[in-house]
Amino acid sequence: MKIIILGPTGTGKSTQAEFIAKLLKLRHIEVGKEFRKLAKNNIFIKNLLKEGKLIPDNITITLVNKLTRNNENFILDGFPRTLKQAKMFKLRLNFVLFLKTSKKELIKRLVLRKREDDTKKNIEERYNLYLKKTLPVLNYYKKKGILININGNPAIKEVGKEIKKVLIRYQQQS
């Protein structure tokens, strides 16, 4: 099974992706985490992350293609961020989960997690970038008929229960 999980920064993608990966025995590929690893030895990537900016499409798609080249079952967390990335990614997906979360809830969560790049300025920048760049990705997957919306506002366990219902329905249809 090949799944993508999307949502703005702080929506709980990684937490839910870990849950899904464990439940379905999938490889969890957290693209943001991979970029944070690369940033340790790459000043360009480090500066982009520090400023809350997106990594260029060509670098992102190269990394994701490398991470998925074995064509194994996976859940991709935080990719694609742009329509170009979505169109460049050629592996056939089973579905795309979108964790729809309010801006107010996102800010609350991000302030609590206390990561170095979670400054108020960066939070605003990432949210605005998300609205501009990632919303067209959702429309792209919606047109393909593989987008599933999940309410990301409730507590972690509640969101997880909703995702589990979706996964069960999907498996029953397959």
C-alpha positions in Angstrom: 0.0 0.0 0.0 1.2 3.5 -0.9 -0.2 6.4 1.1 0.5 10.1 1.4 -0.5 12.1 4.5 -0.8 15.8 4.1 -1.7 18.8 6.2 -0.1 22.0 7.4 2.8 22.0 9.8 1.6 21.0 13.3 -1.5 19.1 12.1 -0.1 15.8 13.5 0.9 14.2 10.2 3.9 12.4 11.7 2.0 11.1 14.8 -0.7 9.7 12.6 1.7 8.4 10.0 3.5 6.5 12.7 0.2 5.0 13.8 -0.7 4.0 10.2 2.7 2.6 9.5 2.5 0.4 12.6 -1.1 -0.7 11.9 -0.5 -1.6 8.3 3.2 -2.5 8.5 4.3 0.3 6.2 7.6 2.2 6.0 7.1 5.7 7.4 9.0 8.2 5.3 9.0 11.6 7.0 10.3 14.0 4.4 10.8 17.0 6.8 12.9 14.8 9.1 15.0 13.7 6.2 15.6 17.3 5.3 16.5 18.2 8.9 19.2 15.4 8.7 20.5 16.8 5.4 20.6 20.3 6.9 23.3 19.2 9.3 25.8 19.1 6.4 24.1 21.4 3.9 24.0 25.1 4.6 21.5 25.9 1.8 18.9 23.4 3.1 19.7 24.5 6.7 19.0 28.2 5.8 15.8 27.4 4.0 14.4 25.4 6.9 15.5 28.1 9.4 13.6 30.7 7.4 10.5 28.5 7.1 10.8 28.3 3.3 10.2 25.3 1.0 13.0 23.2 -0.4 13.1 23.6 -4.2 11.0 21.0 -6.1 14.0 19.4 -7.9 15.8 18.7 -4.6 12.6 17.4 -2.9 11.6 15.1 -5.8 15.1 13.7 -6.0 15.1 12.9 -2.3 11.7 11.4 -2.4 12.4 9.3 -5.5 15.6 8.0 -3.7 13.6 7.2 -0.6 10.8 5.3 -2.5 12.9 3.7 -5.2 12.5 0.2 -3.8 8.8 0.5 -4.6 7.9 -0.9 -1.2 4.8 -0.1 0.8 5.0 3.2 2.5 3.3 6.2 4.0 4.9 9.5 2.8 4.6 12.2 5.4 4.7 15.8 4.3 5.1 15.4 0.6 4.3 16.7 -1.9 4.2 20.4 -1.0 3.7 21.8 -4.5 1.7 20.8 -7.5 4.9 20.3 -9.5 6.1 17.8 -6.9 2.7 15.9 -7.1 2.9 15.7 -10.8 6.5 14.7 -10.9 5.9 11.8 -8.4 5.1 8.8 -10.6 4.4 6.0 -8.2 0.8 4.9 -8.1 -0.9 5.8 -4.8 -3.7 4.0 -3.1 -5.0 7.3 -1.5 -4.0 10.6 0.1 -5.1 11.5 3.6 -5.5 15.2 4.3 -5.6 16.3 8.0 -7.7 19.5 7.9 -6.8 21.6 10.9 -7.7 25.1 11.9 -5.0 27.8 12.0 -5.7 28.5 15.7 -5.2 24.8 16.6 -2.0 24.6 14.5 -0.4 27.6 16.3 -1.3 26.2 19.7 0.3 22.8 18.8 3.4 24.4 17.3 4.1 26.7 20.2 3.9 23.7 22.5 6.3 21.4 20.6 9.2 23.9 21.0 11.3 23.0 18.0 14.1 25.4 16.9 12.4 26.4 13.7 9.0 26.9 15.3 9.2 30.7 15.8 6.0 32.7 15.4 7.4 34.3 12.2 8.2 30.9 10.8 4.8 29.4 11.8 3.0 32.3 9.9 5.4 31.9 6.9 4.9 28.2 6.7 1.1 28.5 7.0 0.9 31.1 4.3 3.2 29.0 2.0 1.0 26.0 2.7 -2.1 27.9 1.6 -0.4 29.2 -1.5 1.5 26.1 -2.6 -0.1 23.0 -1.1 -3.8 23.7 -1.6 -3.5 23.1 -5.4 -2.0 19.7 -4.5 -5.2 18.8 -2.7 -7.3 19.7 -5.7 -5.0 17.6 -7.9 -5.6 14.5 -5.8 -9.3 15.3 -5.4 -9.6 15.3 -9.2 -7.8 11.9 -9.3 -10.4 10.6 -6.8 -7.9 9.5 -4.1 -8.2 12.4 -1.6 -9.7 11.6 1.8 -10.4 14.5 4.2 -9.9 13.9 7.9 -10.8 16.4 10.7 -7.4 17.1 12.3 -8.7 19.3 15.1 -9.6 16.7 17.7 -7.2 15.0 20.1 -4.6 12.5 18.6 -6.6 9.4 19.6 -9.8 10.7 18.1 -8.1 11.5 14.8 -6.5 8.1 14.9 -9.9 6.4 15.3 -11.3 8.3 12.3 -8.3 7.3 10.2 -8.7 3.7 11.3 -12.3 3.7 10.1 -11.2 5.1 6.7 -8.5 2.4 6.4 -11.0 -0.4 7.3 -13.5 1.0 4.7 -10.7 1.1 2.1 -9.6 -2.5 2.8 -13.2 -3.7 2.6 -13.5 -2.0 -0.9 -10.3 -3.5 -2.2 
